[in-house]
């Protein structure tokens, strides 16, 4: 089950990763940091992709590092995939961690086990997916980390199941919401940033996303990370994960549910009630933000009070946008390592 690192390219990358991780351990800093990409390293493709039944899903995931290493779960967002962590994972493996990166529902090889299961993407369902994966893998405690949908998923796991989460790393901070909160109008400039949410609320938007998935998602990448000079091959690698039978349904439901335009499932009602109260994060946590994040995101001061335990916030400079793990992998890995140390 252990990730194979026997081939020379992967072995060389892990060696470079180990050196970078050692540097990070020695020189980690809080508050303000600069992006530090791994110079001269070409990360190998993540793999092999494993499959496991977990709750209502058969989840596709990558499992790297020693089986007895301290587990770290990394959650991607939309419209991204597990390759956001292609450079982060080896840095953590080099420090002895077991790193697990699942495809979220509607992405990659993650599929529903029953055709009759609603294609539901409400926030509590994604959080429950993370716990179901831990149960299926026999993992009792883990550091949880992510960005975008993945940050929200990690936040939810941290507040609803703190006994399962050792520490948290969350890009853009506290992202837990509720339908009631989302019903309140925002100032026009803020509403403008959510243009795609309103597009998805229409049948035209659903049809448009289905017909132009890759073009739509590439545009989101460009808007959300205006200074990230990704190439076509980098986008194509992640775009393969959008070729999923449930992708469009999951994306559309996620944004319609937020606006109260789509129903969730009754089994999540109690969890959503707890989340609607805005419970604090009590486990050790690090929040992060890129200095060039073009996607909607809260000001760090707005969520500081939501973190009641040991806490640090980091601004990552150097033109870093919304996809922080892929744009600044060393900084993200450093935060995960530091969060694990904060938890003891």
C-alpha positions in Angstrom: 0.0 0.0 0.0 3.0 2.3 0.4 3.7 4.9 -2.3 6.4 3.5 -4.6 9.5 5.8 -4.6 11.9 3.3 -6.2 12.2 5.0 -9.6 15.1 7.5 -9.9 13.0 10.6 -10.8 10.8 10.1 -7.8 13.7 9.3 -5.5 15.6 12.5 -6.6 12.5 14.6 -6.0 12.0 13.2 -2.5 15.7 13.9 -1.8 15.2 17.5 -2.9 12.0 17.6 -0.9 13.8 16.4 2.2 16.4 19.1 1.9 13.7 21.7 1.4 11.7 20.4 4.3 14.7 20.5 6.6 15.2 24.1 5.6 11.6 24.9 6.4 11.8 23.2 9.8 14.9 25.2 10.6 13.5 28.5 9.3 9.8 28.4 9.6 8.3 31.8 10.4 4.9 33.1 11.4 2.8 36.0 10.3 4.3 36.9 6.9 6.1 34.6 4.6 7.3 34.5 1.0 6.6 31.7 -1.4 9.6 29.4 -1.8 9.2 27.0 -4.7 11.4 23.9 -4.9 14.0 25.0 -7.4 15.0 22.5 -10.1 12.5 19.8 -9.1 10.0 18.4 -11.5 7.3 16.7 -9.4 6.2 13.2 -10.6 2.6 12.6 -11.2 0.7 11.5 -8.1 -0.1 7.9 -7.9 -1.1 5.2 -7.8 -4.7 6.1 -7.4 -6.3 3.7 -4.9 -10.0 3.1 -4.4 -11.9 2.4 -1.2 -15.6 2.2 -0.2 -16.2 5.0 2.4 -19.8 5.9 3.3 -21.9 6.6 0.2 -18.8 6.9 -2.0 -16.1 4.8 -3.6 -13.3 7.3 -3.1 -10.2 7.6 -5.3 -7.2 8.7 -3.3 -3.4 8.9 -3.2 -1.7 7.4 -0.1 2.0 8.3 0.2 4.6 7.8 2.8 5.1 5.3 5.6 2.0 3.4 6.8 3.0 4.2 10.4 3.7 7.9 9.8 1.5 10.6 11.4 -1.4 11.0 9.0 -2.1 14.2 7.1 -5.3 14.5 5.0 -5.2 17.1 2.2 -8.4 18.3 0.6 -8.5 20.2 -2.8 -11.1 22.7 -3.9 -13.1 23.5 -7.1 -12.2 23.7 -9.9 -9.0 21.9 -8.9 -8.0 18.4 -8.0 -5.4 16.3 -6.1 -2.6 17.6 -8.2 -2.7 20.9 -6.2 -0.7 18.9 -3.7 1.8 17.3 -6.1 4.7 19.2 -4.6 3.4 19.5 -1.1 3.0 15.7 -0.5 6.7 14.7 -1.0 7.8 17.5 1.4 5.6 16.0 4.1 6.6 12.4 3.3 10.2 13.5 3.6 9.4 14.4 7.2 7.9 11.0 8.0 4.2 11.8 7.4 1.7 9.5 5.8 -0.1 11.8 3.3 -3.6 11.0 2.0 -5.2 13.1 -0.8 -8.7 12.2 -1.8 -10.7 13.2 -4.9 -13.7 15.0 -3.6 -17.1 13.7 -4.6 -17.7 14.6 -8.3 -14.0 14.6 -9.1 -11.5 12.1 -10.5 -12.3 8.5 -9.8 -14.5 9.1 -6.8 -18.0 7.8 -7.6 -21.2 7.1 -5.7 -21.7 3.5 -4.7 -25.5 3.6 -5.4 -27.0 5.2 -8.5 -30.0 6.3 -6.4 -28.0 8.4 -4.0 -28.7 12.1 -4.4 -25.8 14.0 -6.0 -25.6 16.2 -3.0 -22.7 18.7 -2.3 -23.9 20.5 0.8 -21.1 21.4 3.2 -21.9 18.8 5.9 -21.9 16.0 3.3 -18.3 16.8 2.2 -17.2 16.9 5.9 -18.8 13.6 6.5 -16.9 12.2 3.5 -13.6 13.1 5.2 -14.6 11.2 8.4 -15.9 8.2 6.4 -12.5 8.0 4.5 -10.6 8.1 7.8 -12.9 5.3 9.2 -12.4 3.2 6.0 -8.6 3.6 6.3 -8.5 2.9 10.0 -7.1 6.3 10.8 -8.2 7.6 14.2 -6.4 11.0 14.2 -5.0 13.2 11.5 -3.9 16.7 10.6 -6.5 18.1 8.1 -5.6 20.8 5.6 -7.1 22.3 2.5 -8.1 25.2 0.3 -11.4 26.4 -1.2 -14.0 23.6 -0.8 -11.2 21.6 0.8 -10.6 24.3 3.5 -14.3 24.3 4.3 -14.3 20.5 4.5 -11.3 20.6 6.9 -12.9 23.3 9.0 -16.1 21.3 9.3 -14.2 18.2 10.3 -12.3 20.2 12.9 -15.4 21.7 14.6 -17.7 18.7 14.4 -15.2 15.9 15.1 -12.3 17.6 17.0 -11.4 14.3 18.6 -10.5 13.0 15.1 -8.5 16.1 14.0 -5.1 16.7 15.5 -4.6 20.1 13.9 -5.9 22.3 11.0 -4.5 24.2 8.1 -7.1 26.3 6.3 -6.4 28.6 3.4 -8.7 31.7 3.6 -9.6 30.9 7.2 -13.0 30.0 8.6 -15.2 29.1 5.6 -18.2 27.4 7.4 -21.5 29.0 6.4 -25.2 28.4 6.4 -28.1 28.9 4.1 -29.5 31.6 6.4 -26.2 33.5 6.4 -25.9 33.2 2.6 -29.4 34.6 2.1 -28.2 38.0 3.3 -27.2 40.3 0.4 -23.6 41.6 0.1 -22.4 45.0 -1.2 -22.4 45.1 -5.0 -18.6 44.7 -5.4 -18.7 41.6 -3.3 -21.7 40.2 -5.1 -19.9 40.7 -8.4 -17.1 38.4 -7.3 -19.7 35.6 -6.9 -20.9 35.9 -10.5 -20.6 32.2 -11.2 -22.7 31.3 -8.2 -25.6 33.2 -9.8 -24.9 31.7 -13.2 -25.1 28.2 -11.7 -28.4 29.1 -10.2 -29.9 29.0 -13.7 -30.6 26.2 -16.0 -28.6 28.1 -18.6 -25.7 28.1 -16.3 -25.9 24.4 -15.7 -26.0 23.7 -19.4 -23.2 26.2 -20.0 -21.0 24.6 -17.4 -21.6 21.1 -18.8 -20.9 22.3 -22.4 -17.8 24.3 -21.5 -16.3 22.7 -18.4 -12.7 23.1 -19.2 -12.9 26.6 -20.6 -15.0 27.7 -17.6 -12.6 26.2 -15.1 -9.5 27.6 -16.8 -11.1 31.1 -16.6 -11.7 30.6 -12.9 -8.0 29.6 -12.4 -7.0 32.8 -14.2 -9.3 35.0 -12.2 -8.6 33.4 -8.9 -4.8 33.4 -9.4 -4.1 36.4 -11.7 -0.3 36.1 -11.2 0.1 32.4 -11.5 1.6 31.5 -14.8 0.4 28.0 -15.1 0.9 26.2 -18.5 -1.6 24.2 -20.5 -0.1 20.9 -19.3 -0.6 21.8 -15.7 -4.2 22.7 -16.3 -4.8 19.6 -18.4 -3.5 17.3 -15.6 -6.2 18.6 -13.3 -8.9 18.9 -16.0 -8.8 15.1 -16.3 -10.5 15.0 -12.9 -13.5 17.0 -14.2 -14.4 14.1 -16.5 -16.5 12.5 -13.8 -20.1 11.4 -14.3 -21.2 13.4 -11.3 -19.0 16.5 -11.7 -21.5 18.9 -13.1 -24.3 17.8 -10.8 -22.1 18.2 -7.7 -20.8 21.6 -8.7 -24.2 22.9 -9.5 -25.8 21.5 -6.3 -23.0 22.9 -4.1 -23.7 26.5 -5.2 -27.5 26.2 -5.4 -27.6 24.7 -1.9 -25.6 27.7 -0.5 -28.3 30.0 -1.8 -31.2 27.9 -0.6 -32.2 26.9 -4.1 -31.6 23.2 -3.7 -32.4 20.9 -0.8 -29.9 18.9 1.2 -30.5 15.4 2.7 -32.3 15.0 6.0 -29.5 12.9 7.6 -27.3 16.1 7.5 -29.9 18.4 9.2 -28.5 18.0 12.7 -24.9 18.7 11.4 -26.0 21.7 9.5 -27.8 23.1 12.5 -24.5 22.9 14.5 -22.6 24.5 11.6 -25.1 27.3 11.3 -24.2 28.4 14.8 -20.7 29.1 13.7 -18.9 26.9 16.2 -15.3 27.8 17.0 -12.2 25.8 16.0 -10.7 24.6 19.3 -7.8 22.5 17.9 -4.4 24.0 17.0 -4.8 25.8 13.7 -3.0 27.8 11.1 -4.8 30.0 8.5 -3.2 31.2 5.3 -3.8 33.7 2.6 -2.0 34.5 -0.7 -1.3 38.2 -1.4 -2.8 37.9 -4.8 -6.0 35.9 -4.2 -8.5 36.9 -6.8 -11.3 34.8 -5.5 -13.9 35.9 -2.9 -12.3 35.5 0.5 -12.8 37.1 4.0 -10.5 39.4 5.7 -8.4 37.6 8.3 -9.6 39.9 11.0 -13.2 38.8 10.3 -12.6 35.2 11.4 -9.9 35.6 14.0 -12.4 35.1 16.9 -13.4 31.7 15.4 -10.1 30.2 16.4 -10.2 29.5 20.1 -7.1 27.3 20.4 -3.4 27.7 19.6 -3.5 29.8 16.4 -1.3 31.5 13.7 -2.2 33.3 10.5 0.2 33.6 7.6 0.2 35.9 4.6 2.1 34.4 1.8 3.7 37.0 -0.5 5.1 36.8 -4.0 1.9 37.0 -6.1 0.3 33.9 -4.6 -3.3 33.4 -5.6 -6.2 31.2 -4.6 -4.6 27.8 -5.2 -2.0 28.4 -2.5 -0.7 24.8 -2.2 0.2 24.5 -5.8 1.5 28.1 -6.1 3.4 28.1 -2.9 4.0 24.4 -2.0 6.8 25.0 0.4 4.9 27.5 2.5 1.9 25.2 2.6 3.9 22.2 3.7 5.7 24.3 6.3 2.3 25.3 7.7 1.2 21.6 8.0 4.5 20.7 9.7 4.1 23.6 12.1 0.5 22.8 12.9 1.4 19.2 13.7 4.1 20.5 16.1 1.7 22.9 17.7 -0.6 19.9 18.5 2.3 18.1 20.1 
